[in-house]
Amino acid sequence: MHGKRVVVIGIGNSGGDIAVESSKFAEQVYMSTRRGAWVIRQVSDNGVPVDMMYNTRFVHILFQLLPINFFNWFGEKKLNGMYDHTTYALKPKHRLFSQIPVINDDLPLKILSGSVVIKSNVKEICGSTVVFDDGSTVEMVDTIVFATGYNYGFPYLPNNVLYKSGHRVGLYKHVFPPNLEHTTLGVVGFIHALGAIMPQAEMQARWVARVFKGLKKLPSNQTMIKAVDKDTKDIEKNYIVSKLTPLQVDFVSYMDDIAGEIGVRPGLPWLFFTDYQLFKHVLWGPVSSYQYRLMGPGKWDGARKAIFTQFDRMYQPLKSRKLHAFSFHVRPAGGARVLHYGSPIFLGNPSRSIFQFIIQDLSNI
């Protein structure tokens, strides 16, 4: 990409990453999008990872109680407060929670600096010239990257193994083909949610292992097919779905659903009465794999402690520089005492105030 003029077609997470990384070396990067996208940061308020801040049971409960339009309004207002999506030419046609957003901390800065230029959908490509829907053109293009998504399928499997439901390959709870005579195939990781794939894949793998071992029995083929079709309708109702984005689910709901199949879903009422401190962490803290090791098959004795200390482990790598807080007691002439941390402050006449600092030992504060 060094010194080249690059056009990236598509504004998903892959397209965003490719545009940002290419812009470090390319002469110019253009990013073409048909619909636009909401762009969120990996780092949320106070420097906390966004999933640890918002993928919680408390937030999930709020989503069940309040209208989705409220969360769309609130989330879009918060994002536009960081960088206005209209000004940055990013504003999409859909609402925030209608589609998985693009997660990219660097893309807005690259747009602001001019390293990445957002363009409309590509109309045609004429040699080294790219023509866009709005009539604008980019000439002398060296490289075009198609980050336009995936075709989801399993061409190496017999056709009678697959069940088609809407735009997606129909899998019972996104794992098991519903029309096999014997349960000999489970698909792990074939899912898309606003959250990390690792805990979702782990939960699926635990379920698959129990089914294969004969410890958990699946429903009849007809029941599973009905469940698949219902899931497809729910996805189409809650999200903007196309053949490129057919796999979206809610992170917490899906984790709890599969956990229920295994028998490891934590019961909030039970925790409330038996272990209130743990209840608070499970309710307010991030929904991590530890919560599904508290009880049932695969129970881990260290899960409770791991839940209590997960933020400690997040902050530990950041403690690479020891900071000291200095305290000054300041008593202006005739005034009340002011407790101040950090650099000195001056009250009244600076030439006199500096001599009025009384630096006391921290133990006396």
C-alpha positions in Angstrom: 0.0 0.0 0.0 3.0 2.3 0.3 2.5 5.5 -1.8 -0.6 4.1 -3.4 -4.1 5.5 -3.9 -6.5 3.0 -2.3 -10.3 2.6 -2.5 -11.9 0.4 0.2 -15.4 -0.7 -0.6 -17.4 -1.5 2.5 -17.6 0.0 5.9 -17.8 -3.0 8.2 -15.3 -3.8 10.9 -12.9 -5.3 8.3 -13.2 -2.4 6.0 -12.6 0.1 8.8 -9.5 -1.7 9.9 -8.1 -2.0 6.4 -8.8 1.7 5.7 -7.1 2.8 8.9 -4.0 0.6 8.5 -3.6 1.4 4.8 -3.8 5.1 5.5 -0.5 4.9 7.5 1.4 4.1 4.3 -0.9 5.0 1.3 -0.8 8.3 -0.5 -4.6 8.5 0.0 -7.4 6.2 1.1 -11.0 6.5 0.0 -13.7 4.5 1.8 -17.0 3.8 -0.1 -20.2 3.0 1.8 -23.7 2.4 0.6 -25.5 2.8 3.9 -23.1 4.5 6.3 -22.4 3.2 9.7 -22.4 4.1 13.4 -18.8 4.0 14.7 -18.2 3.3 18.3 -14.9 3.1 20.3 -13.5 0.1 22.0 -12.7 2.3 25.0 -15.8 3.7 26.8 -16.2 6.2 29.7 -13.3 6.5 32.1 -11.2 4.2 29.9 -13.2 1.1 30.5 -13.6 -1.4 27.6 -17.0 -0.8 26.1 -18.2 -4.4 26.5 -17.3 -4.4 30.2 -19.2 -1.2 30.7 -22.4 -2.0 28.8 -22.7 -5.8 28.3 -24.3 -6.2 31.8 -27.5 -7.8 33.0 -28.6 -4.4 34.4 -28.4 -2.8 30.9 -30.0 -5.9 29.4 -33.0 -5.6 31.8 -33.3 -1.9 30.8 -33.5 -2.9 27.2 -36.4 -5.2 28.0 -38.3 -2.5 30.0 -37.8 0.7 27.9 -38.6 1.3 24.2 -35.7 0.6 21.8 -36.2 4.1 20.3 -35.1 5.6 23.7 -31.8 3.7 23.5 -31.3 4.6 19.9 -31.8 8.3 20.8 -29.5 8.1 23.8 -26.8 6.1 22.1 -26.8 8.2 18.9 -26.6 11.4 21.0 -23.6 10.0 22.9 -21.8 9.0 19.8 -22.5 12.3 18.0 -21.2 14.0 21.1 -17.8 12.5 20.4 -17.8 13.0 16.6 -20.9 14.1 14.7 -21.6 11.4 12.2 -23.2 13.8 9.8 -20.2 16.1 9.8 -17.9 13.0 9.3 -20.1 11.7 6.4 -20.7 8.5 8.4 -24.3 8.8 9.4 -26.2 5.7 8.3 -29.8 5.2 7.1 -30.5 2.9 10.1 -30.8 3.5 13.8 -27.9 2.5 16.2 -29.2 -0.8 17.5 -30.7 -2.0 14.2 -27.3 -3.3 13.1 -24.0 -4.2 14.7 -21.9 -1.0 14.7 -18.4 -0.5 13.5 -15.9 -0.7 16.4 -12.9 1.5 15.5 -11.1 4.0 17.7 -8.9 5.4 14.9 -11.3 5.9 12.0 -12.7 9.2 13.1 -9.2 10.7 13.6 -8.2 9.4 10.1 -11.2 11.1 8.6 -10.6 14.3 10.5 -6.9 14.4 9.3 -7.9 13.7 5.7 -6.0 10.4 5.6 -9.3 8.6 4.9 -12.1 10.2 2.8 -15.6 8.8 3.0 -17.4 8.4 -0.4 -20.8 7.2 -1.5 -21.5 3.8 -3.1 -19.4 2.8 -6.2 -21.4 3.2 -9.4 -18.8 1.9 -11.8 -15.0 1.3 -12.3 -13.5 2.5 -15.5 -9.9 1.4 -15.7 -8.1 3.2 -12.9 -11.0 5.6 -12.3 -13.7 4.9 -9.7 -17.1 6.6 -10.2 -19.4 7.1 -7.3 -23.2 7.4 -7.1 -23.0 11.1 -6.3 -21.1 11.7 -9.6 -17.7 12.3 -8.0 -14.7 10.4 -9.2 -11.3 9.3 -7.9 -8.7 8.9 -10.6 -5.4 7.0 -10.8 -6.5 4.4 -8.3 -3.8 1.7 -7.7 -5.7 -0.7 -5.4 -9.3 -1.5 -4.7 -10.2 -3.6 -1.6 -13.6 -5.3 -1.6 -14.6 -5.4 2.1 -18.2 -6.2 1.2 -18.9 -9.1 3.5 -19.3 -12.8 3.2 -21.5 -15.4 1.6 -22.4 -17.7 4.4 -22.6 -21.4 3.5 -21.1 -24.8 3.7 -20.3 -26.0 0.2 -18.4 -29.0 1.4 -21.6 -30.5 3.0 -24.4 -32.4 1.2 -27.4 -30.2 0.3 -29.7 -32.3 2.4 -27.7 -31.5 5.5 -28.5 -27.8 5.3 -31.8 -26.1 6.1 -32.3 -22.6 4.6 -34.3 -20.1 6.6 -34.6 -16.6 5.2 -31.1 -15.2 4.4 -29.3 -17.6 6.7 -28.3 -21.3 7.0 -30.8 -22.4 9.5 -29.2 -23.9 12.6 -31.0 -24.7 15.8 -30.0 -22.0 18.2 -27.2 -21.2 15.7 -25.5 -24.5 16.4 -27.2 -27.7 15.2 -28.6 -28.5 11.7 -32.2 -29.3 12.4 -32.8 -31.9 9.8 -30.1 -34.5 10.5 -31.2 -38.0 11.3 -28.5 -38.3 14.0 -26.9 -35.4 15.9 -23.4 -35.7 14.5 -22.6 -32.1 13.6 -22.4 -28.9 15.6 -21.3 -25.5 14.3 -19.4 -23.3 16.8 -18.7 -19.6 16.4 -21.3 -19.1 13.6 -22.8 -16.1 15.3 -22.7 -12.3 15.4 -23.4 -10.1 18.4 -22.2 -6.9 20.0 -19.8 -8.7 22.3 -16.7 -10.9 22.2 -17.0 -14.2 20.2 -14.9 -16.2 22.7 -17.4 -16.6 25.5 -20.2 -17.3 23.0 -18.1 -19.9 21.2 -17.2 -21.5 24.6 -20.8 -21.7 25.6 -21.7 -23.3 22.3 -18.9 -25.8 22.6 -20.0 -26.8 26.1 -23.5 -27.5 24.8 -22.2 -29.4 21.8 -20.0 -31.6 24.0 -22.9 -32.5 26.3 -25.1 -33.3 23.3 -22.4 -35.5 21.7 -21.8 -37.3 25.0 -25.5 -38.1 25.3 -26.0 -35.9 28.4 -28.4 -33.6 26.7 -31.0 -34.5 24.2 -32.2 -32.2 21.4 -35.9 -31.8 20.5 -37.4 -33.5 17.4 -36.4 -32.3 14.0 -39.8 -30.7 13.4 -39.6 -28.8 16.7 -36.1 -27.6 15.9 -37.2 -26.4 12.4 -40.0 -24.4 13.9 -37.6 -22.9 16.4 -35.2 -22.0 13.6 -37.9 -20.2 11.6 -39.0 -18.3 14.7 -35.5 -17.2 15.4 -35.2 -16.0 11.8 -38.4 -13.9 12.2 -37.1 -12.4 15.4 -33.8 -11.5 13.8 -35.6 -9.8 10.9 -37.9 -8.0 13.3 -35.1 -6.6 15.5 -32.3 -6.0 13.0 -31.7 -4.9 9.4 -31.0 -8.2 7.8 -29.5 -9.1 4.4 -27.7 -12.1 2.9 -24.5 -10.4 4.2 -25.7 -9.8 7.8 -28.1 -12.7 8.7 -26.6 -13.9 12.1 -27.2 -11.1 14.6 -28.4 -11.8 18.1 -28.4 -10.1 21.5 -25.3 -11.0 23.4 -26.8 -11.5 26.9 -30.0 -13.2 25.7 -28.1 -15.7 23.6 -25.5 -16.5 26.3 -28.3 -17.1 28.8 -30.3 -19.2 26.3 -27.4 -21.6 25.6 -26.5 -21.6 29.3 -30.1 -22.7 30.0 -29.6 -25.7 27.7 -26.5 -26.7 29.7 -27.9 -25.9 33.1 -25.5 -23.2 34.1 -27.5 -20.0 33.8 -27.1 -18.0 37.1 -30.3 -17.4 38.9 -30.5 -13.8 40.1 -33.3 -14.3 42.6 -31.4 -17.2 44.1 -28.2 -15.1 44.3 -30.1 -12.2 45.9 -31.1 -14.3 48.9 -28.0 -16.5 49.2 -25.1 -14.3 48.2 -26.0 -10.6 47.9 -22.5 -9.4 47.2 -22.2 -11.8 44.3 -25.7 -10.9 43.1 -24.5 -7.2 42.8 -21.5 -8.2 40.8 -23.5 -10.5 38.5 -26.2 -7.8 38.0 -24.0 -4.8 37.5 -20.8 -6.3 36.2 -19.9 -7.6 32.7 -21.5 -10.8 31.5 -18.3 -12.9 31.3 -17.8 -16.7 31.2 -17.2 -16.8 34.9 -20.9 -16.2 35.6 -21.6 -19.6 33.9 -19.2 -21.4 36.1 -21.0 -20.6 39.4 -23.3 -23.7 39.3 -24.2 -26.7 37.3 -22.0 -28.9 35.0 -18.5 -27.5 34.8 -18.8 -25.6 38.1 -15.6 -23.9 39.1 -14.8 -23.1 42.7 -12.8 -20.0 41.7 -15.6 -18.4 39.7 -16.9 -16.2 42.5 -13.4 -14.8 43.2 -12.8 -14.3 39.4 -16.0 -12.3 39.1 -15.1 -10.1 42.1 -11.6 -9.4 40.7 -12.1 -9.1 36.9 -11.8 -5.3 37.0 -8.6 -5.6 39.1 -7.1 -7.7 36.3 -8.3 -5.2 33.7 -6.6 -2.3 35.5 -3.4 -4.2 36.5 -1.5 -3.8 33.2 -2.2 0.0 33.4 -0.3 0.3 36.7 3.0 0.8 35.0 3.8 4.1 36.6 3.4 4.8 40.3 1.7 8.1 41.0 1.9 10.1 44.2 -0.8 12.6 45.3 0.7 15.7 47.1 -1.5 17.6 49.5 -1.3 21.2 50.5 -3.3 22.9 53.2 -3.8 26.5 52.1 -5.0 29.2 54.6 -5.3 32.6 53.0 -5.1 35.5 55.4 -8.4 35.8 57.2 -9.9 32.9 55.2 -10.9 29.3 55.6 -8.5 26.4 55.0 -8.6 24.8 51.5 -7.4 21.3 50.9 -5.8 21.0 47.5 -4.2 18.0 45.7 -1.7 18.4 42.9 0.2 21.5 41.8 0.2 24.6 44.0 -2.7 27.1 43.9 -2.6 30.8 44.6 -5.3 32.7 46.5 -5.2 36.4 46.6 -1.8 38.0 46.0 0.5 35.4 44.4 3.6 37.1 45.8 2.3 36.6 49.3 0.3 33.4 48.9 3.3 31.2 48.1 4.7 31.8 51.5 1.4 30.9 53.2 1.5 27.2 52.1 1.7 24.9 55.0 2.9 21.5 53.7 1.9 18.9 56.2 2.6 15.2 56.4 0.0 13.1 54.6 -0.6 11.2 57.8 -2.1 14.4 59.3 -4.8 14.8 56.6 
